[in-house]
Amino acid sequence: MDYGLAFLSAVDIHREAAQAEARGFTHFWLYDTQMVCADPYPCLALCAANTKTIRLGTNVTNPRSRIAPVTACNFATLNQLAPGRVVMGIGTGNTARRTLGMPAASLSELADHVRICRALFQGKTVPYSEGERTRMIRFLNPTGGWINIENPIPIYVAASGPKTLELAGEIGDGVILFGTVGDSLLDYALGHVRRGAERAGKRLEDLYLMVSTAFHAVKPGESLADLQDAVGAYVSSECNIFALSVKDPRDLPADVREEIMAFRDAYRTPDAPPETRHLDRYSGYVHDFRAEHSEIVMAKMIKETTLTGTPDELAARVKKMAAAGIRQIAIHGGTRQTMSTVIEEFAAAVIHRV
């Protein structure tokens, strides 16, 4: 099993990247959410300069924040700084777009972005369109130290809903799952990924599968409120995306369907003006637990969507996920104040124990 750390982009985050590398983490991921945190690419560049082995990537970028040639150039530039250590993680941009009050990208936009970036990484000439104009593009100076496309740059596609999961299996070198820790959610996600992979003539085993989630090692005497403070913000985000990603709730696993759908309106403020409602709705998103979510972030969904438990429980769950084909678990870093502690606790409870 590989282990990753995922967090909000910050200019001094390279310190935690170096700490994670020293403690046995294999991957370090930064969020690409322009209204919430710093831009990931200069932050990843600093991480590249301050680490030696850990792989670096976005968790995740999206097709609407930048045009595909710019995305490809960003990753090819990072690959020059950290040859062979760069991974492009991309999704439809649920958080990045909603924090602007805008919809996520369409699946066709996602597929097109991946197609263009992959071709450019492979040194090919590829069609690129803006409106009704289509032109052929390629990296014009791939040698000379400007960029690095000699070392492969894999593309991992993030997904939660049925159609996106199938597309991820079809077009991704890997797939990023969010919060699929419990058996039924993991089976649900992998079933759709498998269907997409087979559509492209691949097997599920051909894909690099990772789960991004939150982590908390339970201490004696901790209450539900303690667990909510530790991982509740991430549970709210994961379950809200699950709920919004299905047209028919019956697509969700029966044993968690009702609990997930309770999160559908978790970030809605219907009485606020549409021009500004997202500003309050997503304040502290994934970082601060909202008190109004305390009635829906219950122990069951904490267990189903995060790595929360005693060391023995955590070890058993990680082994079960590995047996299902998961090759990486990437944990959310908590808060800026607790991130260093989370790194140490996860290394002790999981990396050096399983």
C-alpha positions, 0 to 999 in steps of 0.5 A: 500500500502507498500512502499519501497526504492531501491538503490545501495549497500553501507556500510553506507546505513544503515543510510538511511534504519533507516531514511526510517523506521522512515518515514513509509517505509516498505521495503528497497532494495539493488541492487546486481551489483558487478561492480557498487556498494558494495556487498549487503549482508554485507550492508544488514547485517548492515541495519538489525543491525540498524533497527527493522521493515523494511523488507530487500532484494535484488532488485535484485540478479541473478543466475550467480553471485553466485551458488544457495546454496550460495544465499540461505545461504546468505538469511538464514544468514540475516534471522538470523539477522532480523528474518522474515524481509528478502525477496529474490529478483531475476531476470536474471541479466540484469545490473549485467551481462551487466556491465561485458559485459556478457549476462543475465542468461537464464530463465531455470537458473533462474527457477532452482536457485529459485527451489533450494533456495526455497527447502533449505529455506523449510528445504528440500533435493534437487537435485543440479547440476554442469555440468553432476554431480548431488548431493542431498543437504540440510542445514546440520546445520539448528539449533544452530543459524547459519542460520534461516529457521524457519521464511519464506523467500519469493522469488520475481521474477523480470521481464520485458519481456513477457516470464520472466513475465509469469515465474515470475507469475508461480514460484514467491511468488511475482513479481517485475515490473520495471517502469510499472506506466502508465495504458497500461504498467501495464496492459501489465505486469499484463496480462503476470504475470496472465498467468504464475500464472494460469499455476501454479494453482494460481491467480494473487491475490495470488502474492505479486506485486510490482513496482520499479520505480523513484520518483519526486515531481514536483515543480512550474516552473520546465522544462523537463531538470529538470525532466530529471536530477531527474529521466532520468537515471532510465527512460533510464534503464527501457525503454532500458530493455523493448525494449531489452526484446521483440523479436517482438515490437508488443508485447509492448502496442501500445500507448508507443511502438514507444517511448520504442523502441527508447531506444533499442540502448541507451547503444550501442557503436558499434564502440568500441572493444567488450572486453571493450565497456561495460565499457563506456556504463554502467558508471554511470548506473541508477545514472547519466543522460546521455546527449545523452538520452535527445532526447528520455527521453521525458515527456510522458515516464517520466510519463509512467514509473516513479512516477513524478507529483504534489502531487495530481497527485501522489496520484491519480496514487498510488490509481490507481496502488493499485486498479490494485493489486499493493501492493508495490511501491519501489522508487529509491533513486536518488543519494547519495547526494539526497537520504535523501531528496528523503526519506523525499519528498516521505514520505510527498507527498505519504506515509503520504498523500495517 
